[in-house]
Amino acid sequence: MTPAPVRLLDRAVAVVAMAAVVILCLTVLAGVFSRGIGEPVIWSDEASRFVMVWLACLGWILAGRKRSHIRVRFFLDKVPEPARGVLETLMQAAVCLFGVLTAWYGAELVRRNLEIEATTVPIAMAWMYLPVVFAGIATALQGGSELWQQVRRRNGEGRAA
């Protein structure tokens, strides 16, 4: 059972993602419409890129939480049963490491872009990279949680034998 604060956080991420879809559609529509009437707004393309990055990272977080990322199990299914648990544990550790590294390097990108302003919207380019930090943290936490569950399953099987 997922704890209530985690469910609330999952729901908040989903609501923000839905809002991002609406904002992205409106931003793109503003650009298309303004070009159609011959008075293009200069900010629509750049604003759309910012929102798209946020939306992609929010989708990454949601897919990770629901375990709906693509997972190729072909080779894992070819391995004998005892080794599968070990490989699954290693894969979850790798996911956790990937999340930590993504958050770490994402934070560095944010730091390096704090003083750089976007071309057509008055915000720092750091906002473009900030969702990568959140996605990395979420990936590391999800990988860590699944790693912990995998280790507990393996230990439980070991005691039962």
C-alpha positions in Angstrom: 0.0 0.0 0.0 1.4 3.4 -1.0 1.5 5.9 1.9 -1.0 8.8 1.7 1.7 11.5 1.3 3.2 9.6 -1.6 -0.3 9.3 -3.2 -0.8 13.0 -2.7 2.5 13.8 -4.3 1.7 11.5 -7.3 -1.6 13.3 -7.7 0.0 16.7 -7.5 2.5 15.7 -10.2 -0.4 14.5 -12.4 -2.3 17.7 -11.9 0.7 19.8 -12.8 1.3 17.7 -15.9 -2.3 18.2 -17.0 -1.9 21.9 -16.5 1.3 21.8 -18.5 -0.5 20.1 -21.4 -3.1 22.9 -21.4 -0.4 25.6 -21.2 1.5 24.0 -24.0 -1.6 23.8 -26.2 -2.4 27.5 -25.5 1.1 28.6 -26.1 1.4 26.8 -29.4 -2.1 28.0 -30.4 -1.1 31.6 -29.6 1.9 31.2 -31.9 -0.1 29.6 -34.7 -2.9 32.1 -34.5 -0.6 35.2 -34.3 1.3 34.0 -37.4 -2.0 33.4 -39.2 -3.0 37.0 -38.7 0.4 38.3 -39.7 1.5 39.5 -36.2 3.6 36.7 -34.7 4.3 36.8 -31.0 8.0 36.4 -30.5 7.7 34.5 -27.2 5.5 31.5 -28.2 8.2 29.2 -29.5 10.6 29.7 -26.6 7.8 29.4 -24.0 6.6 26.2 -25.7 10.0 24.7 -25.4 10.2 25.5 -21.7 6.8 24.0 -21.1 7.6 20.9 -23.3 10.7 20.1 -21.2 8.7 20.4 -18.0 6.0 18.2 -19.5 8.4 15.6 -20.7 10.0 15.4 -17.2 6.7 15.3 -15.5 5.7 12.4 -17.8 9.0 10.7 -17.0 8.2 10.9 -13.3 4.6 9.7 -13.7 5.7 6.8 -15.9 8.4 5.8 -13.4 5.9 5.8 -10.6 3.5 3.7 -12.5 6.2 1.4 -13.8 5.0 2.0 -17.3 8.3 2.8 -18.9 9.3 0.4 -21.7 11.1 -2.5 -20.2 12.7 -5.2 -22.5 12.6 -8.4 -20.6 13.8 -10.7 -23.4 17.3 -11.4 -22.0 16.1 -11.4 -18.4 13.5 -14.1 -19.2 16.3 -16.3 -20.7 18.3 -16.3 -17.4 17.7 -19.1 -14.9 15.3 -18.2 -12.1 17.9 -17.9 -9.3 19.9 -15.4 -11.3 16.9 -13.2 -12.2 16.6 -11.9 -8.7 20.3 -10.9 -8.7 20.0 -9.2 -12.2 16.8 -7.4 -11.1 18.6 -6.1 -8.0 21.5 -4.9 -10.2 19.1 -3.2 -12.6 17.3 -1.4 -9.8 20.7 -0.3 -8.4 21.6 1.0 -11.9 18.2 2.9 -12.1 19.0 4.4 -8.7 22.5 5.5 -9.8 21.1 6.9 -13.1 18.6 9.0 -11.1 21.3 10.3 -8.7 23.6 11.2 -11.6 20.8 12.8 -13.6 19.9 15.0 -10.6 23.5 15.8 -9.9 24.3 16.9 -13.4 20.9 18.6 -13.8 21.7 20.6 -10.7 25.0 21.7 -12.3 23.1 22.8 -15.4 20.7 24.8 -13.3 23.7 26.4 -11.5 25.5 27.3 -14.7 22.3 28.8 -16.3 21.1 30.9 -13.3 22.5 34.1 -14.8 21.6 33.4 -18.4 18.3 34.9 -19.5 16.1 33.3 -22.1 16.0 35.2 -25.4 12.3 36.1 -25.6 10.8 35.4 -22.1 12.2 37.2 -19.1 13.3 34.2 -17.1 16.6 32.4 -16.4 17.5 29.5 -18.6 18.0 27.5 -15.4 14.2 27.0 -15.5 14.7 24.8 -18.6 16.9 22.4 -16.6 15.2 22.4 -13.2 12.7 19.7 -14.1 15.6 17.4 -14.9 16.7 17.6 -11.3 13.2 16.7 -10.1 13.0 13.8 -12.6 16.4 12.5 -11.4 15.5 12.7 -7.8 12.2 10.9 -8.5 14.0 8.2 -10.5 16.6 7.7 -7.7 13.8 7.4 -5.1 11.7 5.1 -7.2 14.8 3.0 -8.0 15.8 2.9 -4.4 12.3 1.9 -3.3 12.2 -0.9 -5.9 15.7 -2.0 -4.9 14.7 -2.2 -1.3 11.6 -4.2 -2.2 13.7 -6.6 -4.3 16.3 -7.1 -1.5 13.4 -7.7 1.0 11.9 -10.3 -1.4 15.3 -12.0 -1.8 15.9 -12.1 1.9 12.4 -13.4 2.6 12.9 -16.2 0.1 16.3 -17.0 1.7 14.7 -17.4 5.1 11.9 -19.6 3.8 14.2 -22.1 2.2 
